[in-house]
Amino acid sequence: MAADAPPAVASGEVVVTVIASDDHGHLEPPAAGEVVLSVPSPETLVREAAEVRRVIARTGSGDEALVIVVEAAEELREDELAAVLAAAQHTARAVILRVMRDG
């Protein structure tokens, strides 16, 4: 993502953190955060933007970050990221987009 970052990442509006994987290449479950939505691909974020927004908006208040998991992705386009950013405006809680690798 660093080589061809979407504008929201390049501008600093979105922070990208690479998390180490286990010996089999899988990410460990996040230490913090409440998984509120899991989608099979980044395209789903755009196709179901209203659902993403609804899920984020209904979470209410709390201290724990909200986590959206994308199960398989080779890349993340600006429109896919924009759908999450728009939904995140409906909560005061931090929103984490956890993108799993493809394959």
Protein Blocks (a to p, Z undefined) as FASTA:
>chain_A
ZZmgcfklmnomaccddddddfkopacddfbdcdfbdcfbfklmmmmmmmmmmmmmmnop
ajbdcddddfbafbdcfklmmmmmmmmmmpcbdcddddddeZZ
